[in-house]
Amino acid sequence: METAIGVFSSRDRAEEAVKELLAAKVPKESIAFLTLSETEAKSVGKGFGATVGGFMGAATGMSAGVVAATLLVVPGIGQVFALGFGAAALLGLAGAGAGSAVGGAAAEHKAGPVPAADESASEDVAFFREVLKEGRSLIVVRTESHDTAAAACGILDRLGLGIQGRTPMKMQTAIREISGITIVDVSGRITVGEGNVMLRDALRAVLDKGSKKILLNLRDVGYVDSSGLGELVKSYTTVRNQGGQMKLVNLSKRIHDLLQLTKLYAVFDIEADEASALQSF
């Protein structure tokens, strides 16, 4: 499964991204949109086909091809508008079934019941919640198709991350160990179909050997696209879910700026240099 993440501070860019994703034949069921803004949700939802129940002011029910629109109440954040099947699961919430729209109830009661936590929900919950807390909106594309992922990345890179063009240097990894801590040195680019798969495989090999303390050295990473960002999020949470620790170290300027832009800098465990990172475990 490939994951591409686009983070937006502009409603116009988010709306344009959804339009372009659909025009590029990215399946609606692969796209999830999350925002705190009702105005933004309604604007994006018109193009997204989210015309369910009171949420979009349309008749209750759902016709073929229409994407679910759900109003959620997320602890610590408040009211979140979610468009797309599986959008609720991205926030770790259950009890908001596909196709249900609680907008009518919300208008009267402001929120409605807090959905229960879903133990099988996305591993990336903390990341998505952190972005929303910072007032950004999110588009997440998840797909098994490489071609679909590549098309989505091109759109989300340009409109969500502001990335133009690619560096020619392909990704490489090297693994070493110091005092029981595994260091994965990464260089080149972490991109869809290339670096994201290599990073996934490298970390899987490290975990399979029983390593629980992992340092991801990103000093020589010159480019990360929307899929690469998604892979960093998945790698970090996968290690934690297996009882390990993963820290990022020596962020290149590109990675540093990207994590600041997307408001994910505070979510990752980041160390400035290798010496301090080794001592921090």
N, C-alpha and C positions, 0 to 999 in steps of 0.2 A: 504493500500500500504506500503510495506517494502522498505527501502532504505539502501543500503550498500555502503560505500565509501572507496575506496583504493587510497592512495596517493603514488606516485612513484618518486624517483629521479634517478632510474636506468632503462634504456631502456630494458635491458635483463629481469628484473623482471616484467616490464609492459607487455612485449611480452609473457612471460611465464604465467602470470596471465590470459591473454586473452585465450591462448591455453587451460589452465586448466578449465576455465569457460565453454568454448565450449565443452570440453571433458566431463564435468560434466552435460551436457545437459541443461545449462542455455541458454534460447532462445536468439538469436542474438538481437531481438527487445527489450530485457530488458537491454542490455548493451550499455553504451555510453563511448567513450574514447575521452579525450581532451588533447591536447598538443600544445606547441609552436614550437616543433621541426618537420620540414618536414621529416627529416630522420627517426625519431622515428615513425611518422605517417605512413610512407610507410612500415616500417618494421613490425609494429603491424598490419597494414591494410592487409598485405598479408595473415595472418592467420585469420583475421577477415572477409574476404570476401569483403572488401571495394575496389572494382575494378571499380569505376565509373568514366567515363569521363577523362579529362586531369589530375585530381587530382592524379590518380594512373597510368597514362600513358596508360590506356586501352581504348577500343572503347567506345564511348558515349552510354549511355543506361544502363539498369539494368536488370539482369535476376533474376529469382525467388531465394529467399534466400540471395541475395547480400545486404549488408548493405550500407546505404548512406554514402558517404564521401564528406564533405563540407569544403571549406575554408572560414573562417569568418574574418572580421575585427572588433575587439572589442575595443571600446573607452577606452583609458587609458592603453591598453595592446598591441594592434597591431594585427598581424596575428596569428590566432588560427586555428589549424587543428582539425576537429571534425569528429569522426567516430561513426556511429550508428544513428538510427532513434531517434529523440528527443534530440540529443546532442546539437543542436543549441539552443533549448529552455532552456537548463540548464544554458546558459549564458544570458538569457533574450533577445534573438535576434530572430526576424522574418525575412521573406524575403529570407530565404535560404531553400527552400522547400526540402522535402525528395527526395533523388535520384538525386538532382542537384549537379553538381560538377563544381566549377568555377576555378579549378586549371589552366586551359589553359589561361583564362583571367588574372589570377593573375600573371602568368609568364611574361606577357607582361606589365601589369599595376601595378604590385606589390601587389595590394589589391583588387581593384574593389570597388563598392559602399558600404558604411557602412550600414548594415542591420538595419531596424527600431527596436525600442524597442517593445517588445511584452508584453502587459499588463497582459496576461494570463499565462506568463511564470513561470518557477519555482520560488518559494519563496526563494530559496537558492542561488540566483544569486551572491550576494556579496561574499559568501563563496568560490564558485568555481572560481570566478575571482581572489580572493586574492591568492589562491593556485597557479594558473597559473602565476601570477605576480612574484611569488617567484621561478619560474623556475621548478616547479614540474609538473608532468602529473597526470591525474585523470582517474580512472575507476569508474563509478557509475552504480550500478545495482538497478533497480526498478522493483518490482514484487508483485503480489497478492498472490503468492504461498509461504507458509511457508517453504516447503521443498527446493524450489529453493533458497530462501533467506538464509537458513542455509548452503546450499552448497556453495553459493557465499561468505558468510562470512568466512567460513573456509579457502578459497583460498586467499581472500583479507587480512584477518588477518595475514596470514603467509608471503605473498609476498609483501603486501603493507604497513602493519603496523608493521611487525616484531614480532607479538604476537604468542607465543607458549603456548598451554595448557589453562586451565581455573581454576578460583578460585571456590571452592565448595559452597561459600556463596551466596544464592539467594538474589535477590533484595527486599528491603522493603522501604516503604515510610511513612512519618508522616507529617502531615500538622498542622502548628500553625500560629498565627497572632500576630504581634507586631505593634502597632501604625498604623493600616491600611495597613500594608505590610504583604503579605502572604509568609511564609517561608515553602518550601518543603524540608524536610530532607530526603536524599537518602542514602541508605547503600547497600552494596553487589555488584552485578554486573549488568551492563546495557548491555544486550546481546539479540540476535535475538530470538523472540518468548517468551521471559521472561521479562527481565527488560525493553526492549524498549516499550512493550505494557503497562506495569505498569506505566512507566513514562508518556506515552501518555495519559492514562486514568486519572492519578492524575492531570496533567495540564489541561485537558479538564474539570474536575470537578471544579478546581479553577477558570477557565475562565467563566464557566457557572454560578458561583456565583457572577460574576461581578468584580472579582479582577483584577486590572490593574497594580499593583506593586508586582512583584513576585521575590523571592530570592530562587535560587536553591542551596542548601547546599550539596556539594559533598565531604565532609570531609571523609566519611566512604565508598566511592566507591573504590573498589579494582580492578575492571576489566571493561573495555569497549571494545567491539569488533567493527567491521566495521559497523554493523547495529546500535549499540548503538551510535556511532559517528554520523551516519545519523540522528538518532532520536534527539540528542542534537541540531543539526543544524535545523531540522524541528520545534522543540519545540520553539527555540529562535525566528525564523522568524514568526511562527504562532502567538505568543504573540504580536510581534511588528505589525503584519498586523491587529490585532484586537485593535490596539491603546494602547497597554500596554507596560510595560517595564519588561524585565527579566534579572537579573544579576546572574552570577555564583560566588560562594563564597567558600572559604576553599577548594581549589582544592587539592585533594590527589596528591602525587607525580606521580602516574600513569597517572592521567588526565592531570596534568601539562606537563609532558613529551610528552604525546600523542598530545596535542594541539601545542606544540612547534615543534614536528616532522612534523606535517601536515601543519604547517604555519597558523593555524587558531587561534592562541592565540590572535592576534591583532584584530580579527573580533568580538569575543565575548566581552561582557561587564563584566569584571572580577574584583572582589574586594578581598583583602587579607583576611579580617576577617569580622565577622558579624556586629560589631559595626560600622565600616567604611562603610559597605554596606548599613546599615539602614540609615545612615546620607546622603548617596549619592543620595537617591531618591528625 
